[in-house]
Amino acid sequence: MIGVDWGTSNFRAFLLDEDGNIRDRRKAACGVLHVADGRFAETLRAEIGDWLDRGEDRVLACGAIGSREGWREMPYLPCPIGVAELARGTVAVSFAGARIRLVPGVGTMDAQGVPDTMRSEETQIAGIRGVLGKRGLVCLPGTHSKWARLQDGRIIAYTSYMTGEVFGALREHTIFARTMRDGPTDWTAFEQGLARSGDAGGWLHHVFGVRALCVTGGLNETAAPCYLSGLLIGHEVRAALPQGELVHLVGEPNLTPLYARAIAVLGGEARVEDADAAARGLATIGAAIDWGPDAAA
């Protein structure tokens, strides 16, 4: 089977054997926002056509490819949800010579009735080996971080945090850009930001304090981004983490160490899981699908 994690910015594909092991992989900057005029079939063939030519005719795709900007808008299935429901909820799209199905998203409501959504994280969760049959808390850091509660291998609830996007917006598109410069991770500054997130005043007040520290000499240009990162991640972790709980971390290697440090400092325990969880999840969901003879001619 071929698994595809097709996001807004990037495209990742995995050639999987019958046991779900990765035999080959591809990555390209052709996320759905970079595909002109809905030419998803042509883009897919350009990226994995040689795999299809070898006889691989099952393709399972997750992520933004199932959004309204993607190939076909997939519904958000409600929690609680597990692999069986995700597999039954996949939908075929037309593609000459192969059977292609899209994984649905997952939706929920918070305690006040405000909706929350995810696409692709449900697939990553399905790929965390050794967790599916248990209870647990999973954190998926990213542009929009997710904290998902599992029970008996099913997602029973989750909460999203816009931490990554807010950091990027502040760092690149506000006055902060004039007083910050990228450099190696300054763990002292990061932990100072974590500590500040526990003070009174709220995160908007705390964020302005970063600017004030920069202009008065309390933070240098390379320490400031780490302090800001610690501050924002600290607010997220304090909101999402029950004291002392084990958190399964799934994400990019530039983010998981930051979250692991924040979780440990703020009273939890973090375990970094397989970075290829999306591929494992696609294999797991794919194995549960009744593919049938639905390839387009």
FENQUIDA-V922964 format. One record per residue. N is the residue number from 1. SS is DSSP state (hx for helix, st for strand, lp for the rest). PHI is phi in radians with two decimals (999 if undefined). D_CENTER is the distance of its C-alpha to the mean C-alpha in Angstrom with 1 decimal. Layout:
BEGIN
[[N/SS/PHI/D_CENTER] [N/SS/PHI/D_CENTER]]
END
This chain:
BEGIN
[[1/lp/999/22.1] [2/st/-1.91/19.7] [3/st/-1.86/16.0] [4/st/-2.27/14.1] [5/st/-1.84/10.4] [6/st/-1.96/11.5] [7/lp/-1.65/9.5] [8/lp/-1.24/11.5] [9/lp/-1.88/12.5] [10/lp/-2.18/12.2] [11/st/-2.13/13.4] [12/st/-2.24/13.1] [13/st/-2.27/15.7] [14/st/-2.33/17.0] [15/st/-1.58/20.5] [16/st/-1.97/20.7] [17/lp/-1.53/23.9] [18/lp/-1.15/25.2] [19/lp/-1.65/23.9] [20/lp/1.45/20.3] [21/lp/-1.40/20.8] [22/st/-1.46/19.6] [23/st/-1.62/22.8] [24/st/-2.79/21.5] [25/st/-2.60/18.5] [26/st/-2.38/18.2] [27/st/-2.51/16.1] [28/st/-2.60/17.2] [29/lp/-1.55/16.6] [30/lp/-2.13/17.3] [31/lp/-1.05/14.3] [32/hx/-1.06/15.6] [33/hx/-1.30/16.9] [34/hx/-1.84/19.0] [35/lp/-1.70/20.6] [36/hx/-1.38/24.0] [37/hx/0.99/25.8] [38/hx/1.12/23.4] [39/lp/-1.50/24.4] [40/hx/-1.27/21.5] [41/hx/-1.08/23.9] [42/hx/-1.13/25.6] [43/hx/-1.13/22.5] [44/hx/-1.06/21.3] [45/hx/-1.14/24.8] [46/hx/-1.13/25.0] [47/hx/-1.50/22.0] [48/hx/-2.24/22.9] [49/hx/-0.99/26.4] [50/hx/-1.19/28.0] [51/hx/-1.15/26.0] [52/hx/-1.10/27.1] [53/hx/-1.15/30.6] [54/lp/-1.40/30.7] [55/lp/1.95/30.5] [56/lp/-1.23/26.9] [57/lp/-2.16/26.8] [58/st/-1.97/23.8] [59/st/-2.27/20.4] [60/st/-2.06/17.4] [61/st/-2.16/14.6] [62/st/-2.23/11.3] [63/lp/1.76/9.1] [64/hx/-1.13/11.0] [65/hx/-1.05/14.1] [66/hx/-1.72/14.7] [67/lp/-1.63/14.8] [68/lp/-1.18/18.1] [69/lp/-1.50/17.7] [70/lp/-1.71/17.1] [71/lp/-1.16/19.5] [72/lp/-2.68/20.0] [73/lp/-1.32/18.6] [74/lp/-1.68/17.5] [75/lp/-1.26/18.1] [76/st/-1.66/16.0] [77/st/-1.40/17.4] [78/st/-1.39/18.3] [79/lp/-1.37/17.6] [80/lp/-1.33/18.8] [81/st/-2.63/17.4] [82/lp/-2.36/17.2] [83/hx/-1.05/17.4] [84/hx/-1.07/20.8] [85/hx/-1.19/19.9] [86/hx/-1.10/16.9] [87/hx/-1.10/19.4] [88/hx/-1.16/22.1] [89/hx/-1.50/20.0] [90/lp/-1.16/19.3] [91/st/-2.28/21.5] [92/st/-1.40/23.4] [93/st/-2.12/23.7] [94/lp/-1.30/26.8] [95/lp/-2.77/26.9] [96/st/-1.18/30.1] [97/lp/1.55/30.5] [98/lp/-2.63/27.3] [99/st/-1.73/25.6] [100/st/-2.08/22.1] [101/st/-2.25/20.1] [102/st/-1.93/16.9] [103/lp/-1.44/14.6] [104/lp/-1.25/14.8] [105/st/-1.49/12.3] [106/st/-2.27/12.9] [107/st/-2.11/14.7] [108/st/-2.67/16.5] [109/st/-2.22/18.9] [110/lp/-1.42/19.3] [111/lp/-1.11/22.8] [112/lp/-1.70/24.2] [113/lp/1.47/23.2] [114/lp/-1.54/20.6] [115/st/-1.26/17.9] [116/st/-2.36/14.2] [117/st/-2.42/11.8] [118/st/-2.56/8.5] [119/lp/-2.42/8.1] [120/lp/1.56/6.5] [121/hx/-1.11/5.0] [122/hx/-1.06/8.8] [123/hx/-1.27/9.4] [124/hx/-1.05/7.6] [125/hx/-1.07/9.6] [126/hx/-1.11/12.5] [127/lp/-1.71/12.5] [128/lp/-1.43/13.1] [129/lp/-1.23/16.8] [130/lp/1.47/19.2] [131/lp/-1.99/17.3] [132/lp/-1.00/17.5] [133/lp/-1.58/21.1] [134/lp/-2.21/20.9] [135/lp/-1.46/20.0] [136/st/2.97/17.4] [137/st/-2.14/14.7] [138/st/-2.02/11.1] [139/st/-2.03/9.0] [140/st/-2.07/5.3] [141/lp/-1.13/6.3] [142/lp/2.94/5.5] [143/lp/-0.97/7.6] [144/lp/-2.17/7.2] [145/st/-1.13/6.6] [146/st/-2.13/7.2] [147/st/-2.10/10.2] [148/st/-2.04/11.4] [149/st/-1.69/15.0] [150/st/-1.91/16.2] [151/st/-2.55/19.8] [152/lp/0.92/21.5] [153/lp/1.34/18.3] [154/st/-2.07/17.3] [155/st/-1.35/14.8] [156/st/-1.77/17.5] [157/st/-2.94/15.8] [158/st/-2.78/12.7] [159/st/-2.42/12.5] [160/st/-1.84/10.3] [161/st/-2.31/11.2] [162/lp/-1.55/11.6] [163/hx/-1.03/12.2] [164/hx/-1.09/10.8] [165/hx/-1.20/12.5] [166/hx/-1.13/15.5] [167/hx/-1.04/15.9] [168/hx/-1.09/15.9] [169/hx/-1.14/18.3] [170/hx/-1.15/20.6] [171/hx/-1.19/20.6] [172/hx/-1.87/21.4] [173/hx/-2.18/23.0] [174/lp/-2.31/25.2] [175/hx/-1.09/28.2] [176/hx/-0.99/26.0] [177/hx/-1.02/25.7] [178/hx/-1.38/29.5] [179/lp/-2.11/29.4] [180/lp/-2.26/26.3] [181/lp/-2.47/26.1] [182/lp/-1.17/23.5] [183/lp/-2.87/24.6] [184/lp/-1.12/23.9] [185/lp/-1.06/22.0] [186/lp/-1.72/24.6] [187/hx/-1.18/23.9] [188/hx/-1.12/26.9] [189/hx/-1.13/25.7] [190/hx/-1.03/22.2] [191/hx/-1.24/23.9] [192/hx/-1.12/26.3] [193/hx/-1.12/23.5] [194/hx/-1.02/22.2] [195/hx/-1.10/25.8] [196/hx/-1.08/26.3] [197/lp/-1.10/23.5] [198/lp/-1.59/25.8] [199/lp/-1.43/28.7] [200/lp/-1.24/30.1] [201/lp/2.11/29.7] [202/lp/1.53/26.2] [203/hx/-1.24/23.3] [204/hx/-1.16/25.0] [205/hx/-1.15/28.1] [206/hx/-1.09/26.3] [207/hx/-1.11/24.6] [208/hx/-1.09/28.1] [209/hx/-1.06/29.3] [210/hx/-1.09/27.2] [211/hx/-1.05/29.2] [212/hx/-1.14/32.4] [213/hx/-1.10/31.9] [214/hx/-1.13/31.4] [215/hx/-1.34/34.6] [216/lp/-1.75/36.7] [217/lp/1.60/35.9] [218/lp/-1.35/33.8] [219/lp/-2.37/30.8] [220/lp/-1.54/31.1] [221/hx/-1.12/29.0] [222/hx/-1.53/26.8] [223/hx/-1.36/26.4] [224/hx/-1.02/25.4] [225/hx/-1.07/21.8] [226/hx/-1.22/21.3] [227/hx/-1.10/23.1] [228/hx/-1.07/21.0] [229/hx/-1.05/17.7] [230/hx/-1.07/19.3] [231/hx/-1.09/20.6] [232/hx/-1.23/17.4] [233/hx/-1.11/15.3] [234/hx/-1.05/18.6] [235/hx/-1.08/18.8] [236/hx/-1.10/15.3] [237/hx/-1.13/16.1] [238/hx/-1.07/19.6] [239/hx/-1.31/18.5] [240/hx/-1.79/16.1] [241/lp/-1.75/17.8] [242/lp/-1.17/21.0] [243/lp/-1.03/23.4] [244/lp/1.42/23.6] [245/lp/-1.52/20.8] [246/st/-1.35/18.9] [247/st/-2.06/15.1] [248/st/-1.54/13.1] [249/st/-1.76/10.5] [250/lp/-2.27/7.8] [251/lp/3.07/6.5] [252/lp/-1.23/8.7] [253/hx/-1.14/12.3] [254/hx/-1.46/13.1] [255/hx/-1.89/11.0] [256/hx/-1.05/11.5] [257/hx/-1.12/15.2] [258/hx/-1.14/15.2] [259/hx/-1.21/13.5] [260/hx/-1.07/15.8] [261/hx/-1.13/18.8] [262/hx/-1.09/18.1] [263/hx/-1.10/17.8] [264/hx/-1.14/20.9] [265/hx/-1.12/22.9] [266/lp/-1.66/22.3] [267/lp/1.78/23.5] [268/lp/-1.93/20.8] [269/st/-2.28/20.0] [270/st/-2.03/16.9] [271/st/-2.25/16.3] [272/st/-1.39/13.9] [273/lp/-1.69/13.1] [274/lp/-1.00/13.0] [275/lp/-1.17/10.9] [276/lp/-1.67/11.7] [277/hx/-1.04/10.3] [278/hx/-1.08/9.1] [279/hx/-1.11/12.8] [280/hx/-1.11/14.2] [281/hx/-1.15/12.6] [282/hx/-1.05/14.0] [283/hx/-1.12/17.2] [284/hx/-1.14/17.5] [285/hx/-1.16/17.1] [286/hx/-1.03/19.3] [287/hx/-1.17/21.9] [288/lp/-1.61/22.2] [289/lp/-1.52/22.9] [290/lp/-1.53/26.5] [291/lp/-1.17/26.2] [292/lp/1.16/29.8] [293/lp/-1.51/31.7] [294/lp/-1.86/29.8] [295/lp/-1.20/29.5] [296/st/-1.28/30.9] [297/lp/-1.35/34.2]]
END
